[in-house]
Amino acid sequence: MQHGVVARAQLIERGLTEKAIAHRVRTGRLHRLGRGVYAVGRPEVGQYGQWMAAVLSCGPEALLSHRSAAVLWGIAKSSLEMETEVVVPGALRRRRPGVRLRRRADLSTAHRREVSGIPVTDPVSTLVDLASCVVEWQVEKAINDADRLGLVDPEALRAEVNGLPPRPGMACLRRLLGCDALTDTGLERKFLSIVRDAGLPLPKTQAWVNGYRVDFHWPNLGLIVEADGWVHHRTTGEQATDHRRDQAHTKAGLTTLRFAEKQVRYEPRQVKATLSAVMRRLLLAQDGLL
């Protein structure tokens, strides 16, 4: 399946001579799309045909990559102005019109996959490459979509990324996956520093409430805060436990807040503002002013 596209080398492999190829071009049976690449039968090709033509024009080891690969995998959206992105091993070849050509020194057959017949980088390589050229929220969405589509398992992805050599996009992906996650103690210290900076009373830590151990507890306010680490609360079983825990506290008339480690580490102002607002509301409620 080549989506109506063929390379000159493929035609020669099938027995056509240069003269035969030129004749087919003159008679309209082949239409030149780029260097050494032709559309068969008619000049117009769809998106998949354009991707295939771009990859074929860059050589037998070339793979669709970066944003183009992410769109093909179904974890990113296409845009009209987007160039087709292709990665090759070794030295970069001469620029192809409409193709953004990139080089990756360690590119090998292990990174090659095919989607609808189009050679493309594997999902992990695609996510790393994507992280090098789009904003962080788009990478995070792509990871979630790849998980939903069964292309990657977040835990396995984290382990694989930890073993990869440095390259563009790696730092962003490591941060999103929590490869450099805080320990429980480090997360607790970071959260307590936010509480102190906000001038709020310090909570009890690792207290038992309603049969569950909670991260932070303000008994006088009926407030519980859970700080969810990167590597926790991933499985459906863990999520179900969290739901039961929160429901037990709500049933007992307590207020529960959850902050992700990403918020505690990178959005302390938001954590401080939320915590302060909830505490004010609870104090007003205690005084009968709400």
N, C-alpha and C positions, 0 to 999 in steps of 0.2 A: 504494500500500500504506500504509494508515494504522492498521492493527492494531485495527480496530473503533471508531475514534474520528473525530469530525468536528467542525469549528468552526462556530459560528453564521454567520460571514462566508462560509464555503464553501457552506453551505446556501442562503444568500441569493443567492450568485453562480449557483447552479444553479436559481434561480427560485422558491424557497420564500419565502413571506411570513412575517412575524412570527406571524401568526395560525396559519398552517400548522405552523410549528415548535411553537408552544404546544400545538396539537392532538396532535401526535406525542408530545410529552412526557406529556400527560394519558393517552394510550392505551397508553403503555409501549413505543412504537417508538423513542423517544429517552430516554436517561437522563442527567440532568445530572451531569457529573463535576467541573465547576468553572465559573468565570466564562466563559460563551460557548463551552463545550466539552461535547460529549455522546458517550456510548457508544451505538452503534447496535445495536438488537435486544435486548441484555441488559446489565444494569448492571455485570457483572464484566468487567474487562479485565486482561490479563497485564502483565508488566513493560514490554514494549515499548509497550503501549497507554498505560500510565501516563506513560512518557517522552514519547510523542507528544502526549498531552493537556496535559502541562506546557508543552511547547514551543508548542503552538497557543494556549494560554491567554495566552501572553506576547507575542503579536504575530507578524507575518509575518517579521520580521528576527531573531527569537529563535533561539538554537541551544542544544542540549544541551551542557553544559560540565563542566569540572572532573572530579570523581570519577565522575559519571554518564557522561560522555563516555568516560572511560578504560575503564569497564566495558563500554560498548557497543563500543568498539574492540577489546576482548579483551585489554587490557593491565593490568587491575586486577580485583579481585574485589568483588562486591557485598556489602553488609551490610544486615541487616534494618532498622537504625535510620537508614540513610542517606536524607537528603532528596534529591529530584530537583533537580539544579543546572542552572540555565539562565542564559545570558548574553545581554544585549541591548545595542545601541548607544544612545547618548543617555541621557536621564533614566530613572531607575528607575521602574517602574510600581508600582501598588498591590500589596502583598504577596498572593500566592496561597497558599492552604492546601496544605501538603506540598511547596512549591516554595521553594528557596533561590535568589533572584534576584540576579544580579550585573550590574554595568555594566562595559563596556569601551569606552573612547572611540574606539579605532581599529578596532573591529569592522566588517568589510565582507564583501562577497560573496566576496572572495578567501579568507576563512577558513571558508567554508561548504562542508561536505561532506554526503553522505547515506549512512547505513548502515542497510540494511533499511528505506529510506524515511524515516528519522528525520533531520531536520536536526541536524547536530552540528559542533562545531569541528574543524578539520583536526588531524592528528596532532601537529604541532609546537605549535600553540596548546594542545592538550590536555595535552601534557607540561609546558609552562610553567605552566599553571593547576594541574595536579596537584602540581607542586613547591611551590606556595604553600599547600597545605592537608594534606599528608601528610608522614610522616617520610622521611628521606633514603633509607633502604634500599628503601622502596617505590617511590620515584622511579627509583632505579637499576634495580630489577627491571622497571619499566615501560619504561625505555629499552631494556633487553635484549630484552624481549618484543616491543616495536615493531620492533626490528631483525630478530628471528627471523621475525616475520610479514610482513616486507617493507614496513612502513608508513613507516619512515625508514631512511636510511643514516647511520650515526654521523658520518662525515666531513662529509656535506652538512648534517646537523643542526647540527654544531658551527659551520659557516660561517654558517648561517642565524641561529642564536642570537647570534652575534657582531654581526649587523647589526640586531638588534631593539632598540627603545628599552626603557629600564628599566621593569619592572613586577613585581609580586609573583611570586615563584617563580624569577625570572631568576638571582639570585645562586646559588641551590642548583643549578640546571641547569648554569650556567657552570662551577661547581666540579666537578660530576660529569663533565662532558664535557671538562674540561681546557682550557677556553678561556683560562685564565690559567696555562697550564702553565709549569713551570720549563724553562729551557734545559738542554741536556745538562750544561753547566758548572755551572749552578745546582743541578741535581739531584746532581751529584757532590759539590759543596761541602756540601750538606745531609746527604748520607749520611756523609761523612767526619766531620762534626761529631758525628753520633750515635756513630760509632766512638770518637772521642776522649772523649765524655762517658761512654762505657762503660768507659774505661780499657783498651781493647783495642789491640793493635799495629796500626799503620797498614799498609794493603795497597799493593801496586803498582797503579797505575791505567792503564787502556787498554793492558794487556799482551797479547801474543800467546801463546795457549796452544792446542796441538793444531790449529794452523792457523786459529784464530778469535781476533778481538780481543775481550777481555772487559773489563767495567767495572772490577772489583776482583779482585785475586788475592793470596792468601796462600800462597806456594810451600811454606813450611815446614809448613803444615797441609794442603796439598792442597785448599784451599777457594777456590771462585770465587763471587762474588756479582754478579748482574746486576740493575741498577735499570732497570725498564721505564718509559719515559716515557708520558704520556697518549696521545700521537698515534702511538706506534709499536706494532708487533706487533698490528695490527688485521686485516690481510688474511690469508687462508689461506696465501699464499706466505710471508709473514713468520713466521707461526706454525710452518710446516713447517721453516724455517731454524732457528728457535729449538729445535725438537725435535731436529734433527740435531746442532746445537751441543751441547745438553745430553747427548745420547746419546754423542757423541764423548768428552766429559769423563768421563762415568760409565764408559765402556769403559776409559779410562786410569786409573781408580781414584780420580778426583777427586770431591769433593762440590760440588754446585751449588745455590745458593739464589737465588731470584728474589723481589724486592720491587717492588711497583707504586709509582709515584710517590705515589699517594694514601696508601700506608702510610708512605712516607718523610716526607711533609709533615705528615700528620695523626695518625699512630700511631707516633711515635718510640719510645715505651716498648715496644711490641710488637716493633718491629724490633730494638731493643737486647736485649730478653730472648731473642729467637730466635737472634740472632747469638752472644750470650754462651753460650747452652746448646749450640749446635752446636760452638763452639770448644772448650768444656770436654770434650765428648765426643771430639772429634778428638785433643785432647792426651792424654786418658786412653787412647785407642786406641794412640797412639804409644808410650806408656809400658808398654803391655801389660797395662793394668789393666781392659780391656774384652774 
